[in-house]
Amino acid sequence: MSYHDHIALDPGERGGKPCIRGMQVTVHDVHDWMAHGMTEQQIIEDYPELVFEDIRQFLAFGGRQ
């Protein structure tokens, strides 16, 4: 599965930052939360519209930038 299935770049959303499937959560948000100690499970509890695969694709995408 490609990150294109999970991540969108829309100039009208969050200033064109890469976001998850039209949501307001950016790749940077997920990286920042995890850098501050949040686990994937905690992020999903806070944002139940996310799934584990979304987070994994965010991390993979962020590593390419």
N, C-alpha and C positions, 0 to 999 in steps of 0.2 A: 504494500500500500504506500502510495506517495504522500509526502507532506501536503501536496496540493489538495488532497481529500480532507485535510483538517485545517489548513492555514490559508487565510485570504489576505491579500494586500489591496485595500480599498482606500483611496485618498480621502473619502468622506468619513472614515471610521478612525478614531484615535490618531488623527494626523498622518494617516497612511502607514502607520506601524503595522507589522504583521499580527493579525488577530486570529483567534480561533473561530472558524465557521460563522462569521458575521456577529460574534459576540464582542463585548467590550474588553475582553481579557487578551492582553498582548503576550508575545513571546517574552518580552522583557519582564512583565509582571511575574510570570511563572519562574523565570530564572532568579529574580530578586527574592521571591518567597522562599525558594529552595536554598538560596545562599544564606538566608536568615534562619534556616533550620526547619522549615516546614517540610513535611513528607508529602508524597503523592496522595496518600490517604487523607491527610488534613486538608489539602487543597480541594479534593473532591467533596469532602464534607462541607467546606465553605462555599463551593461552587458545584452543586450537584448536577448541573447541566454538562459538566465536563466528564470525560471518561479517561481511564488510564492511558489509552492509546493516544488521546489528544495530548496529554502531558509528554508522553514519549516522543511524539512528533515535534512538539515544541522544543524539547531538548535537542533533538537531532537537527532541527532547522537552525536553532541558535548557534550550534557548533559550526555551522557553515558560514556564518557571517563574520 
